[in-house]
Amino acid sequence: MKAVKIAGILLFIYLLLVAAFESLLGYYQPEGARTVVITTTDADGDAHDRVLTALSSGGQLYVAVNHWPRAWYRRVLKNPKVQITRQSDGTTETRDYLAVPVSGEERGRVARENPTSIRFRIQTGFPPRHFIRLDPSAE
């Protein structure tokens, strides 16, 4: 019985650490050389920004759903018209994209070409990982 109690306490502490890490990451939204800002729109037409890491596969631009907080992903599924802001050579560029969820072989290829470390998976509590392909908008 004591072992079960200790395991339960350790699990609770782990879940608190994951929640703290995910919350801080969402709050600070660190930007770097490989990040983009995705702007999604909710049902009321309000715009929301989220910093994500840009991924590449087969010459296409992708972003991944790597964390438990994923309101931006739910908004993309409801309204796939998004804007992506990127910094390149000291300039900032914002373009319209169509966000396309990927599955099957394409998903497998993107996952193989853009793996996450076990350390990252442990820190984030092993969330399910999804990918979005960003197709430049023709509009």
N, C-alpha and C positions, 0 to 999 in steps of 0.2 A: 504494500500500500504506500509506503514511504517513497519508493521509486516512482510510482505513478504521480504522486504529489510533486516530486522534484521535476519530473518530465513536464508536467503541466505548467509549473512555474517558469521553466526554461522556455517552453513554447510561448507563453505569454510575454516574456521579456523579448524574445525574438520578434514577435508580432509588433510590439511597441517600437523596436528599433527600425523595422521595415516601415511602419507608419511615419516615424519621425524622418527617416531618409526621404521617403516619397514626398512628404509634405514640404520639407525644406527645398527639395529639388524643384517642386512645382512653384514654390514661392519665389525663389531666386532666379529660376530659369537661366542658368549659365549659358552664355554664348561663346562660341569659338570659331575657328577657321572653317569647320565642317557643319556649322549650324545654319538653319534657315528659320524664318518666322512664318508660320502658317496662320492665315486669317480665315476663320470660319464664321458662318452666320447662323444664328439660332432662329427658331420659329418666329420670333418677334422682329427679326431683321437686324438685331444687334450683333456687331462684329466682336470677335474674341481672338486674341493672339496667343500663340503657344510656340515656344522655342523647341525645335526638334533637330535631330542630327540628319543631315542629308546623306542618303545612301545611293549607290550607283550599281547598276547591273545591266549588262547588254546595251550600254549607251543611254539608258533611261534613268530618270530621277525618281527615287523612292523615299518614303519616310516609314518608320516602323512605330508600331504601338508596343512599347517596351515596359510600360508601367501600369499599375492598377488605376490611378486617376486617368480617365480617358474620355472626358466630356467632349474634347475636341474631336475624337474619333466618332462618337455617336452623332455629332453635328455633321461630320463629313458624310456619314452614311445617309443622313436625311437630306443634305444639300451638298452635292459633290463639287459645286462651283466654289473654288477657293482662290486665295491669292498667296503667293510665295514671295517673300522678301529675302534677297540674298545680298551679301557683300562680296564684291570681287574687285581686286586691284584698287581698293580705296573708294569705290563707288557703290552706291546702294541701288539695287534694281528690284522693282516690284512688278510681277507679271501674273496674269490670270491663268489658272490651270483647272483641269477637270481631274478630280481625285477618283481613282479607280481601285477598289479593293482587289487584291490578287489572291489566287488560290492555285491548287494543283501544282503542276510542274514549274510554273513561273514562281510560285511562292517558295518551293523547294530550292530553286536556283538562287533566288535572292537571299534566302536564309543561309545557304552554304557560302555565298560570297561575302556575307556581312554577319559573321557570327558574333555572339556576345560571350564574354568570359564567364566562367563559373562564379567568380567573385561578384560580378555585376548581378547575375541571376540570384545569388544568395542575398545581396543587399536589397534587391527589389521584391523579394518574396516569391520568385518564380511565376510571374504573371504570364498568361498566354500571349504569344507574340503574333501580331498580324502586320501585313505590309500594305501600303497604299502606293500605287504608281501615280505619278503626277504627269499627266499629258498636257502639253501647252494648249491653251484654249484657242480656238479658231476665231473667236469673237473679237 
